[in-house]
Amino acid sequence: RRVLAWCLGLVVAVAGCGGSTQPSPSRDGPVAPGLARKLQRAFDQQREFYELPGAAAALVIPDKGTWSGGSGVADRQSGRRATARTTFAIASITKAFVGALALKLAQEGRVSLDDPLSRTLPRWPHADRITLRHLLRQTSGVSRFDGLESPVFRAIQRDPSAFWSPRRVLSWARAPSFAPGKRWEYNNTNYLLAGLVLEHATDEPVAAALRREILDPLGLRDVVLQPQERPRSGAAHGYGPSGGQREHDLADGSGFVPFRSVASASWTAGGIVASAPSVAKFGDAVLRGDLLGRAAREQMTNFQDTGGAPEYPAYAFGMGRTLWSRVSGPVWVAFGSTAGFGSTLAHLPAKGITVAVLANRDDSTRLTMAIAEVLIETATEDP
């Protein structure tokens, strides 16, 4: 039931500490063994408690190192274990990657955040008033048409083997919801349109620009943007209901994750497949590191009020800001939800910790968020 829910996500978490007799790990090295065991134990317990088939998680902890781990299975039929390097569909955490790419291209002068949509799609309603900035910040007012009961949702779910181009998806759009800039509304349409704008401005596929500007500099070789790139073998299988059936393996043998129709329809709104360590490393590099210039990083976290949206009380370029009960201070987050998968990327700016939690069960986004909170709490406990 979550095929076009492609939703949300950024969570950054951190792990720390270890025995005083051991040298402090470097920023890129592993955390102390004692903390690593503690984190893995907490992660296994949480994954089992929530009865997830499989999950993977990773933390980046300033001055203390990194941790990653897997739990459960990536494929129930074969019994293949989920490891730290297993890749998962991360759904709308994709939006944070696209937002960071747009800001990086803008700082290089290759795109302008204030260019109108009319330069790419002149006939789109309000195209002369909608900017790339509006699209990335979810304030454009473009038609929202991909809800769980929508005709396009049913069409995509009806034939999992079908291929959906961005323009085919956008052909289902209706009248605008509101005038550009008047309010905020989370909407996958924004990021599909943003993908087309970026391709028109750079004259290259988004996947190619993303790899050159973001992925290759960070060494994130297992991150792929579907359908322009195909995931490597070994990705986790997603589990959920489909076509009136009870929970089952959603993999269709095409190599796309979770399956061909959703992977192709999601594209820049939610098409990335990645491992937990790569997602956490990306979050750390964007929010705490030097991947973006100072001005671009400030824009990435210049959150605006959303008018009470529960997932994202405030939002910027593919990421939001919220509060968690187990964590002191604001958390910068991105969430992902798609057929058979849920994910969270979070960053705790007060401590510089970043965490990513990925799972392969339908409707598990809130569970990955809960696990991320526990991992942050575990990483920051007194030894």
C-alpha positions, 0 to 999 in steps of 0.5 A: 500500500505504500508504492507512491508514498516514497516519503521522507526522511533524514536522520543523523546519529552518532556513536561514541566512547570506549575504554580509556586504555584504547586510542581514540578512533579517527573520524573515519575509523571504527568506534571502540570495540566495547561501544561497537558491541553495545550498539550491535546488541541494541540494534539486534534487540530493536530489530527483533522487537519490531519483527522486521525481516532485516535492517541495517544501520550506521552512525558517524560520531565526531572524534570517536569514529563510525559504526555500522551493522546489519541484523536479520535477513535481506532475503527470506527465501535464501536466508541471506543475512542483512549486513552493514553493506546490504543496500536498501531502497531509501525512498524519499531520503533521495530528496536530500541527495537531490537537494544537495546536488541542486545547491552544489550545482548552483554554487558552481553557477551551473543552475539557478535556484530562481530560474522559472519552471517555464524554461523546462516545461512552459505549458505547466500551470504557473510555470512562469512563477514556479522556481527550482527553489519552490520545488525543492522547498515544497512550496510550489503548489503543484498538483498533488496526485499520488496518494494511496487511493489515487488513480496513478497509485493504482495504475503503478501497482497494477503492473509491477513490470511496467516502466514509468518515465517522469513525464508519464507520471506527471501526465496524471497531474491535475490543477495546482493546489495553491499559488507558488510560495503561498504555503508548504505541502509535501509532494513528490511531484515537486522533486520529479519536476526538479529532476527535469529542471536539473537535466534541462539546465545541465544537459545531462542525466541527474544520475550522472551529475549526482555521481560526479558532484556527490557520490564519487567525491565521497566514494559512495559506489553503492549508491544508485539512482534508479531507473537511470542506474541499476542496483548491484546484485545483493540488494535487500528484498522488500516485504509487504502487501500487494495486489490484495495479497498478504505480506510477501516478497515484492522483488520481481526479478528485474533487478530494480528495488522494490520492483520495476514500476515503483523504482522507475516512477520514483526517480528523483522523488525516491529512487535511490538504493544505498547502504546504511554507511553510505547514507550516513556518510552522505549526511555527515558530509553535507551537514557537518563536512565540507561537501557543500560551501558554507552558504549552500550548507546554510541553505540546506538547513534554513528550515521554514515552518510547514504549518504543523506537518507532523513528520516535518514541522520545518523543512528546507532542501529535502530535509526537515527539522523536528524534535524527538522524545529521547534526544535533547535538542532539534534533530535534522531528518529525512524519512523514506517510505516505499513498497516494502521499505522504510528508512530514516536519516537523522543528524543531531546538530548539538553533538554532530552525530549522524545516523541512518537506519534502513529496513525491508518491511512495508510501512516501517518508517516510524520503526526505523525512526524509533531505532535511530533514537535508541542508537543515538541514546546508546551512543551518547550514554556514559560508559 
